[in-house]
Amino acid sequence: MNAEALAGLLETLVNIPSETGHEARIADWLASRLAAVPSGETLQ
């Protein structure tokens, strides 16, 4: 991953509301991203 892609990922992450106690939206985004990776594995 290059610096530009990493910066884009960071921007995406900080723009997803995830206040303490309300992290479901960012967790769902991360789970779907990991599930899309052929070698990724997530627990449901």
Secondary structure as the mmCIF struct_conf table of DSSP 4:
data_model
#
loop_
_struct_conf.conf_type_id
_struct_conf.id
_struct_conf.beg_label_comp_id
_struct_conf.beg_label_asym_id
_struct_conf.beg_label_seq_id
_struct_conf.end_label_comp_id
_struct_conf.end_label_asym_id
_struct_conf.end_label_seq_id
HELX_RH_AL_P HELX_RH_AL_P1 ALA A 3 VAL A 14
TURN_TY1_P TURN_TY1_P1 ASN A 15 ASN A 15
BEND BEND1 ILE A 16 ILE A 16
TURN_TY1_P TURN_TY1_P2 THR A 20 GLY A 21
HELX_RH_AL_P HELX_RH_AL_P2 ALA A 24 ALA A 35
TURN_TY1_P TURN_TY1_P3 ALA A 36 ALA A 36
BEND BEND2 VAL A 37 VAL A 37
TURN_TY1_P TURN_TY1_P4 PRO A 38 SER A 39
#
